């Protein structure tokens, strides 16, 4: 039986790799955490293999709070796109407190985002044939986590900002300027209308 605590530990190892700028190991670690959650959650007509005794909802572990706490606790320099210096990459991996508990939807969103970020930062740090492939994987994962978030809509602006911003940067790097502009226009709209949104 796979425990939530083991998956959280693997996620937080990913954050340590981010902090060391070790993006290849961050990809491996985040992918393993995400795969473990998916495999443990599959219920092929049988009882789920995941131990949900530590997966109850707790307000302190809401997704936006995890985002804000992770950003405050990190001291890494933000990475900027050197080819488009006007574009900022939100490069803080999202850590998960080991206590109290975290809900499955929040855990899923965090694991997908961190895996997307690992591929994104790996692509930014390399100029190799795998550069574009890493960007495409980040693109797919940012798209997935956005839909996971909007399907539950349990978050406010911090997590949305991180996903929309980074997805826009990836689209621009892949040459999809019109799509990228749509993301940044939407981001500007959210900022302008922030008084109508609950941040926390």
C-alpha positions in Angstrom: 0.0 0.0 0.0 1.4 3.4 -1.0 1.2 6.1 1.6 0.5 9.7 1.0 3.4 10.6 3.3 5.8 8.7 1.0 4.5 10.6 -2.0 4.8 13.9 -0.2 8.4 13.0 0.8 9.3 12.3 -2.8 7.7 15.6 -3.9 9.7 17.5 -1.3 12.9 15.8 -2.5 12.0 17.3 -5.9 12.1 20.8 -4.2 15.6 20.1 -2.9 16.7 19.3 -6.5 15.2 22.5 -7.7 17.1 24.4 -5.1 20.3 22.8 -6.3 19.5 23.6 -9.9 19.6 19.8 -10.6 16.7 19.7 -13.0 17.3 16.2 -14.4 17.0 14.7 -11.0 14.0 16.9 -10.3 12.3 15.4 -13.4 13.0 11.9 -12.2 11.9 12.6 -8.6 8.7 14.5 -9.6 7.8 11.9 -12.3 8.2 9.1 -9.8 5.9 10.9 -7.2 3.3 11.6 -9.9 3.4 8.0 -11.2 3.2 6.6 -7.6 0.0 8.7 -7.0 -1.5 7.6 -10.2 -0.8 3.9 -9.8 -1.9 4.0 -6.2 -5.2 5.7 -7.1 -6.1 3.4 -9.8 -9.0 1.2 -8.8 -9.5 -1.5 -11.4 -12.8 -2.6 -9.9 -10.9 -3.4 -6.7 -10.2 -1.6 -3.5 -7.8 1.3 -4.0 -4.2 0.7 -3.1 -3.7 4.2 -1.7 -3.6 4.8 2.0 -6.0 7.7 2.4 -5.8 7.8 6.2 -3.6 10.9 5.8 -5.4 12.4 2.9 -8.2 14.3 4.5 -8.8 17.9 3.7 -7.1 20.5 5.9 -7.4 24.2 5.3 -3.7 24.9 6.0 -2.8 22.8 3.0 -5.0 24.5 0.5 -3.1 24.8 -2.8 -2.7 28.6 -2.7 -1.3 28.4 0.8 1.3 25.8 -0.3 2.3 28.1 -3.2 2.7 31.1 -0.9 4.6 29.2 1.8 6.9 27.6 -0.8 7.7 31.0 -2.4 8.4 32.6 1.0 10.7 29.7 2.2 12.9 29.7 -0.9 15.8 31.9 -1.5 16.6 31.0 -5.1 17.0 33.6 -7.7 14.2 33.7 -10.2 15.1 32.6 -13.7 14.3 35.0 -16.5 14.0 34.1 -20.2 17.2 35.5 -21.6 15.8 35.6 -25.1 12.7 37.5 -24.0 13.7 39.4 -20.9 10.3 40.8 -20.4 8.9 37.4 -19.5 9.3 36.0 -16.0 9.3 32.3 -15.1 7.7 31.4 -11.7 10.5 28.9 -10.7 9.4 28.0 -7.2 8.6 24.3 -6.8 5.6 23.8 -4.5 6.5 21.9 -1.3 3.9 20.2 0.9 3.9 20.3 4.7 4.2 16.9 6.1 1.6 17.8 8.8 -1.3 18.2 8.9 -3.0 16.4 6.1 -3.5 17.2 2.4 -6.4 16.4 0.1 -5.9 14.3 -3.0 -6.9 17.1 -5.5 -4.4 19.4 -4.0 -1.7 16.7 -4.0 -2.4 15.9 -7.7 -2.2 19.5 -8.7 1.1 20.1 -6.9 2.7 17.0 -8.3 1.7 17.8 -11.9 2.8 21.4 -11.6 6.2 20.4 -10.1 6.8 17.9 -12.9 5.9 20.6 -15.5 8.2 23.0 -13.8 11.1 20.4 -13.8 10.8 19.9 -17.5 10.4 23.7 -18.1 13.5 24.6 -16.1 15.5 21.7 -17.6 14.7 23.1 -21.1 15.7 26.6 -20.0 19.1 25.4 -18.8 20.0 23.4 -21.9 20.6 24.0 -25.5 20.4 20.5 -26.8 18.1 18.4 -29.1 16.0 17.5 -26.1 15.3 21.2 -25.4 12.1 21.3 -27.5 10.9 18.0 -26.3 11.3 19.1 -22.7 9.3 22.3 -23.5 6.5 20.2 -25.1 6.3 18.0 -22.0 6.1 21.1 -19.8 3.4 22.5 -22.2 1.3 19.3 -21.8 1.6 19.2 -18.1 0.8 22.9 -17.6 -2.3 22.4 -19.7 -3.2 19.3 -17.6 -2.8 21.0 -14.3 -4.8 24.0 -15.4 -7.7 21.7 -16.3 -7.3 19.8 -13.0 -7.5 23.1 -11.1 -10.4 24.5 -13.1 -12.4 21.3 -12.7 -12.3 21.7 -8.9 -11.7 25.4 -8.7 -10.6 25.3 -5.0 -7.9 27.9 -5.5 -7.5 31.6 -5.8 -5.0 33.6 -7.7 -1.5 32.5 -6.7 -1.7 29.0 -8.2 -3.5 30.3 -11.3 -0.9 33.0 -11.8 2.0 30.5 -11.7 0.4 28.1 -14.1 -0.9 30.7 -16.6 2.4 32.6 -16.6 4.6 29.6 -17.1 2.4 28.1 -19.7 2.5 31.4 -21.6 6.3 31.5 -21.5 6.5 27.9 -22.8 4.1 28.7 -25.6 6.3 31.7 -26.6 9.4 29.6 -26.5 7.8 27.0 -28.8 6.9 29.8 -31.3 3.2 29.9 -30.5 3.1 33.7 -30.1 -0.6 34.2 -30.5 -1.4 31.5 -27.9 1.2 33.0 -25.6 -0.3 36.4 -25.9 -3.7 35.0 -25.0 -2.3 33.6 -21.7 -0.6 36.9 -20.9 -3.7 38.9 -21.8 -5.7 36.7 -19.4 -3.1 37.1 -16.7 -3.4 40.9 -17.1 -7.2 40.6 -16.9 -6.9 38.7 -13.6 -4.5 41.3 -12.2 -6.8 44.2 -13.3 -9.8 42.4 -11.7 -8.0 41.1 -8.7 -10.5 42.8 -6.3 -13.1 40.4 -7.6 -11.0 37.3 -6.8 -10.3 35.7 -3.4 -6.5 35.4 -3.1 -6.5 33.1 -0.1 
